[in-house]
Amino acid sequence: MAVRAVRGAVQLERDDAEHMQEQVGELLTAILERNGLLADDLISVWFTATPDLHSDFPAAAARALGITDVPLICAQELAVAGAMERVVRVLVHVETGLSKAGIAHVYLGAAAGLRKDIAQ
């Protein structure tokens, strides 16, 4: 087993706690499924949210999925002029047998435009 990092992001339609939980939950579920991971494979999860998102913590979506024994942290993304709005990004550290090249980074919806080089 190796420690790997999986990237992902999703753009929200609006700053609403329920919508954030739904969309971030979908992102986390896609990361797990596309990489053949279980919650037990998670080491830690870093979330960032753009400054225009303040209705809830993105980590609340992980807790709602039952990810309760993994360290989670939320931070604010840099406020860069012209950057995509209402984006939650995630960096998930996992234990996996996958190679670096075998990792599926997940960018949902419009957020796929953020990293066209690695988005699946």
Secondary structure, DSSP 8 states (H G I E B T S, - for coil): -EEEEEEEEEE-SS--HHHHHHHHHHHHHHHHHHTT--GGGEEEEEEEE-TT--SS-THHHHHHTT--SS-EEEEE----TT--SSEEEEEEEEEES--TTT--BEEEGGGGGG-TTTB-
